[in-house]
Amino acid sequence: MITLSNPQTAISDARFAKLARGINLSHWFAQDYSNHYSLEHLRNYNTEADIALLAKIGCSHLRFTLNPILLLDESNPSELNPVYLAEVDRAIDLMLAHNLAVIIDLHPEDDFKQRLFNSPSLVKTFARFWQALAAHLAQRDPEMLFLEVLNEPVVTDAQQWAFVQAELLAAMRAGASNHTLIATGHKWSSIAELIELEPLADPNIVYNFHCYDPHTFSHQAATWGSPYWPHLEYLPYPSSPEALAPIVATIDDEVARDAALSYGEERWNRAALREWIGQAVAWAEKHQVRLTCNEFGVYRFKSKPEDRAAWLHDLRSVLEEFNIGWTMWDYAGGFSVVNEQNGQREIDALTVEALGLQQ
């Protein structure tokens, strides 16, 4: 367990408990590739029925992914776009009305992040924007609203990210003096990047990592990211050479075949996940900080439901063993906790059971 004996840690157990169990609300105010953030989409993609459903199954919070381009005018970053801000406020208040805490996760596309890390002036602009947004959000209860600096920074230079993150967090703190902030490692926010991070002096920060390990299993058949992922399907979990042998023989792509072989030889199971996450736990104990895992999941398209559920169960149970808050990816996207047919969403019972939530 993370002992958190250091009195410098300012986050109460009650506040941190709000981050215990959550789901990511993707493809709503971020990653809307088809509707381009039309008001109709923002008002109808997730409705009160969706939020009520997530409250009913026992979530303590939701991670609200928000693309900053909706609110940001780079020529005047302290003024937030009033039309989209009204929609953001409406969505947040809907979640709060169902007694769900909210993580505000700034979730831009990679092109914005690439510009950010190539432009010191844009960092200053973005910091001014974050301060203005934080000041606006600070009107809400700090026990129920959390501010996450940036989703998966992508930048490969750990020191560059540390510098940028410190500037952004300082701006956020200037806007919201009492709210808990959420920081992360560089690149893809994995455990390997987290443990390179030096925590800041601010005692009201939670540190976040993402866990899709091993990606060969969690991203099988995905059409983005590593080129070999689309060549993988229906891999078993837990993994072993014996379990993978029949599938490896059917894989034509050499890189994908080698990845599947390695996945089998690495023998991924609960013990392996516990050892991997244990690195983050050791880092947190050393620095006496609290942890959340704000993304984890398995792409559903060509994964076996029972194996996906087994991985979700094992990872979730390890996180809870170590008192790490968690937010599964995602509600209604490719990793979803719901089944959708003819526009109707219903909870996927196997997934909910794996997450230890109520049906």
Protein Blocks (a to p, Z undefined) as FASTA:
>chain_A
ZZklafklmbdfklmmmmmpccddehklgoilknnopaklmmmmpcfklmmmmmmnopab
dcddddfklmmcfklmmbccfklmmmmmmmmmmmmmnopacdddddddfklmmmmmmomk
lmmmmmmmmmmmmmmmmmpcfklcccdfbgckkpablklmmmmmmmmmmmmmmmmmmbcc
ddddehjopaklmmmpccdfblbbccddddfbdfklmmgoiaghjfklmmgghiacdddf
klmmmmmmmpmblklmmmmmmmmmnopafklmmmmmmmmmmmmmmnopadddfbgcddfk
lpcfklmmmmmmmmmmmmmmnopacddddfklmkbcbdceehiacddfklmmmnopaZZ
